[in-house]
Amino acid sequence: MYKHILFATDLSEETDYIIKQVRELRGLTGSKLSLVHVVEPMPGYSYAYLGIEDIEGQLITEAKEALAKLGDTLSVNAKDQWIEVGPTKSKILKIAEDVGADLIICGSHGRHGLSLLLGSTANAILHGAKCDVLTVRLPE
């Protein structure tokens, strides 16, 4: 069975729905659990347009706080929590490989085209992962 689960979260309110599945699967397998959240960089023109110099820094700070809270909820050590900045798919897949995850869990809430089935991020992770991927369909 699985030895290391990577929970890729967008830290939205919908994350609460996935936490139950993560807990149950972790309990069944006795797996180690790591958490990852990716902050997508904002285009350079966004800073000037919005008049905010460090919006990305603020997003990272807020993400660290939210991920730490999620880590407490799921009993995950800080050393097993990852905040990355960059393209979501590639960052999640890199962390999965770096930590030796054999399962990635993510939510799915896409509503059009191929995304209707999985969600664009979940779909990208599924097709790029070297391990199993569990997508949890979020309620609409």
C-alpha positions in Angstrom: 0.0 0.0 0.0 1.0 3.6 0.0 4.0 4.7 2.1 4.1 8.5 1.4 1.1 10.6 0.5 1.5 14.2 -0.9 -1.6 16.3 -0.4 -1.6 19.1 -3.0 -3.9 21.8 -1.7 -5.1 25.1 -3.0 -6.0 26.1 0.6 -9.5 27.1 -0.3 -12.5 26.5 1.9 -13.2 23.4 -0.1 -10.0 21.9 1.3 -12.1 20.9 4.4 -14.0 18.4 2.2 -10.8 16.6 1.1 -9.2 16.5 4.6 -11.6 13.7 5.6 -10.5 11.5 2.7 -6.8 12.3 3.4 -7.2 11.4 7.1 -9.0 8.1 6.3 -6.6 7.0 3.7 -3.6 7.9 5.9 -5.2 5.9 8.7 -5.8 2.9 6.5 -2.2 2.9 5.1 -0.2 4.3 8.0 1.5 6.6 5.4 3.7 9.5 5.9 1.9 12.7 4.8 3.4 15.8 3.2 1.6 19.0 2.2 2.2 21.2 -0.8 0.7 24.5 -1.9 1.8 26.4 -5.0 1.5 30.2 -5.3 1.4 31.1 -9.0 3.6 34.1 -9.8 1.8 37.2 -10.9 2.7 38.8 -14.1 5.1 41.7 -13.7 2.5 44.2 -15.0 0.1 43.2 -12.2 2.3 45.0 -9.6 2.3 48.3 -11.4 -1.4 48.0 -12.3 -2.5 47.2 -8.8 -0.1 49.6 -7.2 1.1 46.9 -4.8 4.8 46.2 -4.6 4.8 42.9 -2.8 1.5 41.2 -3.5 3.3 37.9 -4.2 5.1 38.1 -0.8 1.8 38.7 0.9 0.3 35.7 -0.9 3.3 33.5 0.2 3.0 34.7 3.9 -0.8 34.0 3.9 -0.2 30.6 2.3 2.5 29.7 4.9 0.1 30.5 7.7 -2.8 28.6 6.2 -0.6 25.6 5.4 0.8 25.6 9.0 -2.8 25.5 10.3 -3.6 22.6 7.9 -0.4 20.9 9.1 -1.6 21.2 12.7 -5.0 19.8 11.7 -3.4 16.8 10.0 -0.5 16.4 12.4 2.1 17.1 9.7 5.5 18.4 10.8 6.7 21.8 9.4 9.6 20.0 7.6 7.0 18.1 5.5 5.1 21.2 4.4 6.0 22.9 1.2 5.2 26.3 -0.2 6.4 26.7 -3.8 6.2 29.6 -6.2 5.8 28.8 -9.9 3.7 26.7 -12.3 1.4 24.6 -10.2 1.7 21.3 -12.1 5.5 21.3 -12.4 6.0 22.3 -8.7 3.7 19.6 -7.4 5.3 17.0 -9.5 8.8 18.0 -8.5 7.9 17.9 -4.8 6.2 14.5 -5.2 9.4 13.2 -6.8 11.7 14.9 -4.2 9.9 13.5 -1.2 9.4 10.1 -2.8 5.6 10.3 -2.7 3.8 7.2 -4.1 0.4 8.9 -4.1 -0.7 12.5 -4.8 -4.1 13.6 -3.5 -5.7 16.7 -5.0 -9.1 18.2 -5.4 -11.0 18.6 -8.6 -13.6 21.2 -9.4 -13.3 21.9 -13.1 -16.5 22.7 -15.0 -15.8 22.8 -18.7 -14.2 20.7 -21.5 -11.6 18.2 -20.2 -11.6 20.2 -17.0 -15.2 19.1 -16.4 -13.9 15.6 -15.7 -10.9 16.5 -13.5 -10.1 20.1 -13.4 -7.1 21.6 -15.2 -4.6 21.3 -12.4 -5.7 17.8 -11.5 -5.6 16.7 -15.1 -2.1 18.1 -15.6 -0.9 16.3 -12.4 -2.6 13.0 -13.4 -0.8 13.0 -16.8 2.6 14.1 -15.5 2.9 12.1 -12.3 5.2 9.1 -11.9 3.0 7.8 -9.1 -0.6 7.2 -8.4 -3.0 10.2 -8.2 -6.2 10.4 -6.3 -8.5 13.3 -7.3 -11.3 14.1 -4.9 -14.3 15.5 -6.7 -15.4 18.6 -4.8 -19.1 19.3 -4.2 -20.6 22.0 -6.4 
